[in-house]
């Protein structure tokens, strides 16, 4: 008897994020960073490692597969947390991280 393999569900990120979605994601990630009690460089490392390791599971709502974590820098994170306008591609990386590391590991911003 063989055990059925369980494929992890795909992570779907948006192509564009509204200001309200960005603010909600900022709140979620701020809480996560406080819980972890780490600075921005280490948080950047956590985000990029987890998202990169799961990049084959991540899909854009446009149907495009994959995500490229190299476009997110520590400086981008500082700007995002300061409330500055951040490119949607970089916000998608943060959305993917939030979904991957969330309590239920499910959609926090994106709705399918």
Rosetta constraint file for C-alpha pairs under 8 A:
AtomPair CA 8 CA 57 HARMONIC 7.72 0.50
AtomPair CA 9 CA 57 HARMONIC 7.32 0.50
AtomPair CA 10 CA 57 HARMONIC 4.79 0.50
AtomPair CA 10 CA 58 HARMONIC 5.88 0.50
AtomPair CA 10 CA 59 HARMONIC 6.98 0.50
AtomPair CA 11 CA 57 HARMONIC 5.80 0.50
AtomPair CA 11 CA 58 HARMONIC 4.60 0.50
AtomPair CA 11 CA 59 HARMONIC 6.07 0.50
AtomPair CA 11 CA 96 HARMONIC 6.60 0.50
AtomPair CA 11 CA 99 HARMONIC 7.14 0.50
AtomPair CA 11 CA 100 HARMONIC 7.73 0.50
AtomPair CA 11 CA 106 HARMONIC 7.97 0.50
AtomPair CA 11 CA 107 HARMONIC 7.62 0.50
AtomPair CA 12 CA 58 HARMONIC 5.83 0.50
AtomPair CA 12 CA 59 HARMONIC 4.85 0.50
AtomPair CA 12 CA 60 HARMONIC 5.54 0.50
AtomPair CA 12 CA 61 HARMONIC 6.03 0.50
AtomPair CA 12 CA 96 HARMONIC 7.50 0.50
AtomPair CA 12 CA 107 HARMONIC 7.84 0.50
AtomPair CA 12 CA 110 HARMONIC 6.75 0.50
AtomPair CA 12 CA 112 HARMONIC 7.48 0.50
AtomPair CA 13 CA 58 HARMONIC 7.25 0.50
AtomPair CA 13 CA 59 HARMONIC 6.26 0.50
AtomPair CA 13 CA 60 HARMONIC 4.89 0.50
AtomPair CA 13 CA 61 HARMONIC 5.93 0.50
AtomPair CA 13 CA 92 HARMONIC 5.67 0.50
AtomPair CA 13 CA 95 HARMONIC 6.57 0.50
AtomPair CA 13 CA 96 HARMONIC 6.42 0.50
AtomPair CA 13 CA 110 HARMONIC 5.98 0.50
AtomPair CA 14 CA 60 HARMONIC 5.76 0.50
AtomPair CA 14 CA 61 HARMONIC 5.35 0.50
AtomPair CA 14 CA 62 HARMONIC 7.91 0.50
AtomPair CA 14 CA 92 HARMONIC 6.43 0.50
AtomPair CA 14 CA 110 HARMONIC 6.32 0.50
AtomPair CA 15 CA 60 HARMONIC 6.38 0.50
AtomPair CA 15 CA 61 HARMONIC 6.42 0.50
AtomPair CA 15 CA 62 HARMONIC 7.01 0.50
AtomPair CA 15 CA 88 HARMONIC 6.58 0.50
AtomPair CA 15 CA 89 HARMONIC 7.27 0.50
AtomPair CA 15 CA 92 HARMONIC 7.46 0.50
AtomPair CA 16 CA 88 HARMONIC 5.54 0.50
AtomPair CA 17 CA 21 HARMONIC 5.91 0.50
AtomPair CA 17 CA 22 HARMONIC 6.33 0.50
AtomPair CA 17 CA 88 HARMONIC 6.36 0.50
AtomPair CA 17 CA 91 HARMONIC 7.61 0.50
AtomPair CA 18 CA 22 HARMONIC 6.24 0.50
AtomPair CA 19 CA 23 HARMONIC 6.15 0.50
AtomPair CA 20 CA 24 HARMONIC 6.21 0.50
AtomPair CA 21 CA 25 HARMONIC 6.08 0.50
AtomPair CA 21 CA 109 HARMONIC 6.39 0.50
AtomPair CA 22 CA 26 HARMONIC 6.01 0.50
AtomPair CA 22 CA 91 HARMONIC 7.59 0.50
AtomPair CA 23 CA 27 HARMONIC 6.23 0.50
AtomPair CA 23 CA 83 HARMONIC 7.95 0.50
AtomPair CA 24 CA 28 HARMONIC 6.25 0.50
AtomPair CA 24 CA 109 HARMONIC 7.80 0.50
AtomPair CA 25 CA 29 HARMONIC 6.08 0.50
AtomPair CA 25 CA 94 HARMONIC 7.81 0.50
AtomPair CA 25 CA 95 HARMONIC 6.95 0.50
AtomPair CA 25 CA 98 HARMONIC 7.77 0.50
AtomPair CA 25 CA 108 HARMONIC 7.85 0.50
AtomPair CA 25 CA 109 HARMONIC 7.08 0.50
AtomPair CA 26 CA 30 HARMONIC 5.93 0.50
AtomPair CA 26 CA 80 HARMONIC 7.45 0.50
AtomPair CA 26 CA 81 HARMONIC 6.31 0.50
AtomPair CA 27 CA 31 HARMONIC 6.27 0.50
AtomPair CA 28 CA 32 HARMONIC 6.32 0.50
AtomPair CA 28 CA 98 HARMONIC 7.52 0.50
AtomPair CA 29 CA 33 HARMONIC 6.07 0.50
AtomPair CA 29 CA 98 HARMONIC 6.98 0.50
AtomPair CA 30 CA 34 HARMONIC 6.21 0.50
AtomPair CA 30 CA 81 HARMONIC 7.68 0.50
AtomPair CA 31 CA 35 HARMONIC 6.14 0.50
AtomPair CA 32 CA 36 HARMONIC 6.20 0.50
AtomPair CA 33 CA 37 HARMONIC 5.95 0.50
AtomPair CA 33 CA 38 HARMONIC 6.19 0.50
AtomPair CA 33 CA 39 HARMONIC 7.70 0.50
AtomPair CA 33 CA 43 HARMONIC 6.87 0.50
AtomPair CA 34 CA 38 HARMONIC 7.06 0.50
AtomPair CA 38 CA 42 HARMONIC 6.23 0.50
AtomPair CA 38 CA 43 HARMONIC 6.37 0.50
AtomPair CA 39 CA 43 HARMONIC 6.16 0.50
AtomPair CA 40 CA 44 HARMONIC 5.99 0.50
AtomPair CA 40 CA 74 HARMONIC 6.58 0.50
AtomPair CA 40 CA 77 HARMONIC 7.21 0.50
AtomPair CA 40 CA 78 HARMONIC 7.23 0.50
AtomPair CA 41 CA 45 HARMONIC 6.38 0.50
AtomPair CA 41 CA 74 HARMONIC 5.87 0.50
AtomPair CA 42 CA 46 HARMONIC 6.30 0.50
AtomPair CA 43 CA 47 HARMONIC 6.15 0.50
AtomPair CA 44 CA 48 HARMONIC 6.08 0.50
AtomPair CA 44 CA 73 HARMONIC 7.27 0.50
AtomPair CA 44 CA 74 HARMONIC 5.90 0.50
AtomPair CA 44 CA 77 HARMONIC 7.29 0.50
AtomPair CA 45 CA 49 HARMONIC 5.95 0.50
AtomPair CA 46 CA 50 HARMONIC 6.13 0.50
AtomPair CA 47 CA 51 HARMONIC 6.09 0.50
AtomPair CA 47 CA 93 HARMONIC 7.94 0.50
AtomPair CA 47 CA 94 HARMONIC 7.19 0.50
AtomPair CA 47 CA 97 HARMONIC 5.83 0.50
AtomPair CA 48 CA 52 HARMONIC 5.76 0.50
AtomPair CA 48 CA 69 HARMONIC 5.69 0.50
AtomPair CA 48 CA 70 HARMONIC 7.88 0.50
AtomPair CA 48 CA 72 HARMONIC 7.87 0.50
AtomPair CA 49 CA 53 HARMONIC 6.03 0.50
AtomPair CA 50 CA 54 HARMONIC 6.41 0.50
AtomPair CA 50 CA 97 HARMONIC 6.81 0.50
AtomPair CA 50 CA 100 HARMONIC 7.63 0.50
AtomPair CA 51 CA 55 HARMONIC 5.79 0.50
AtomPair CA 51 CA 69 HARMONIC 7.06 0.50
AtomPair CA 51 CA 93 HARMONIC 6.99 0.50
AtomPair CA 51 CA 96 HARMONIC 6.58 0.50
AtomPair CA 51 CA 97 HARMONIC 5.80 0.50
AtomPair CA 51 CA 100 HARMONIC 7.68 0.50
AtomPair CA 52 CA 67 HARMONIC 7.72 0.50
AtomPair CA 52 CA 68 HARMONIC 7.44 0.50
AtomPair CA 52 CA 69 HARMONIC 6.31 0.50
AtomPair CA 54 CA 58 HARMONIC 6.84 0.50
AtomPair CA 55 CA 66 HARMONIC 5.20 0.50
AtomPair CA 55 CA 67 HARMONIC 5.76 0.50
AtomPair CA 55 CA 68 HARMONIC 7.78 0.50
AtomPair CA 56 CA 65 HARMONIC 6.97 0.50
AtomPair CA 56 CA 66 HARMONIC 5.52 0.50
AtomPair CA 57 CA 65 HARMONIC 7.84 0.50
AtomPair CA 57 CA 66 HARMONIC 7.22 0.50
AtomPair CA 58 CA 65 HARMONIC 6.22 0.50
AtomPair CA 58 CA 66 HARMONIC 5.33 0.50
AtomPair CA 58 CA 67 HARMONIC 6.59 0.50
AtomPair CA 58 CA 96 HARMONIC 7.24 0.50
AtomPair CA 59 CA 63 HARMONIC 6.23 0.50
AtomPair CA 59 CA 64 HARMONIC 5.75 0.50
AtomPair CA 59 CA 65 HARMONIC 4.47 0.50
AtomPair CA 59 CA 66 HARMONIC 5.78 0.50
AtomPair CA 59 CA 67 HARMONIC 7.56 0.50
AtomPair CA 60 CA 64 HARMONIC 5.24 0.50
AtomPair CA 60 CA 65 HARMONIC 6.29 0.50
AtomPair CA 60 CA 66 HARMONIC 7.59 0.50
AtomPair CA 67 CA 93 HARMONIC 7.13 0.50
AtomPair CA 68 CA 93 HARMONIC 7.88 0.50
AtomPair CA 69 CA 90 HARMONIC 7.95 0.50
AtomPair CA 69 CA 93 HARMONIC 6.62 0.50
AtomPair CA 71 CA 90 HARMONIC 6.71 0.50
AtomPair CA 72 CA 76 HARMONIC 6.11 0.50
AtomPair CA 72 CA 77 HARMONIC 7.46 0.50
AtomPair CA 72 CA 90 HARMONIC 5.75 0.50
AtomPair CA 72 CA 93 HARMONIC 7.67 0.50
AtomPair CA 73 CA 77 HARMONIC 6.54 0.50
AtomPair CA 74 CA 78 HARMONIC 6.42 0.50
AtomPair CA 75 CA 79 HARMONIC 6.27 0.50
AtomPair CA 76 CA 80 HARMONIC 6.07 0.50
AtomPair CA 76 CA 86 HARMONIC 7.22 0.50
AtomPair CA 76 CA 90 HARMONIC 7.99 0.50
AtomPair CA 77 CA 81 HARMONIC 6.13 0.50
AtomPair CA 78 CA 82 HARMONIC 6.09 0.50
AtomPair CA 79 CA 83 HARMONIC 6.38 0.50
AtomPair CA 79 CA 84 HARMONIC 5.24 0.50
AtomPair CA 79 CA 85 HARMONIC 7.60 0.50
AtomPair CA 79 CA 86 HARMONIC 7.26 0.50
AtomPair CA 80 CA 84 HARMONIC 5.44 0.50
AtomPair CA 80 CA 85 HARMONIC 6.84 0.50
AtomPair CA 80 CA 86 HARMONIC 5.98 0.50
AtomPair CA 86 CA 90 HARMONIC 6.71 0.50
AtomPair CA 86 CA 91 HARMONIC 6.68 0.50
AtomPair CA 87 CA 91 HARMONIC 6.43 0.50
AtomPair CA 88 CA 92 HARMONIC 6.03 0.50
AtomPair CA 89 CA 93 HARMONIC 6.69 0.50
AtomPair CA 90 CA 94 HARMONIC 6.68 0.50
AtomPair CA 91 CA 95 HARMONIC 6.12 0.50
AtomPair CA 92 CA 96 HARMONIC 6.06 0.50
AtomPair CA 93 CA 97 HARMONIC 6.25 0.50
AtomPair CA 94 CA 98 HARMONIC 6.16 0.50
AtomPair CA 95 CA 99 HARMONIC 6.23 0.50
AtomPair CA 95 CA 108 HARMONIC 7.58 0.50
AtomPair CA 95 CA 109 HARMONIC 6.92 0.50
AtomPair CA 95 CA 110 HARMONIC 7.99 0.50
AtomPair CA 96 CA 100 HARMONIC 6.08 0.50
AtomPair CA 97 CA 101 HARMONIC 5.94 0.50
AtomPair CA 98 CA 102 HARMONIC 5.49 0.50
AtomPair CA 98 CA 105 HARMONIC 7.78 0.50
AtomPair CA 98 CA 108 HARMONIC 6.95 0.50
AtomPair CA 99 CA 105 HARMONIC 5.09 0.50
AtomPair CA 99 CA 106 HARMONIC 5.12 0.50
AtomPair CA 99 CA 107 HARMONIC 5.32 0.50
AtomPair CA 99 CA 108 HARMONIC 6.03 0.50
AtomPair CA 100 CA 105 HARMONIC 5.04 0.50
AtomPair CA 100 CA 106 HARMONIC 7.07 0.50
AtomPair CA 101 CA 105 HARMONIC 5.72 0.50
AtomPair CA 102 CA 106 HARMONIC 6.74 0.50
AtomPair CA 102 CA 108 HARMONIC 7.96 0.50
AtomPair CA 107 CA 111 HARMONIC 6.67 0.50
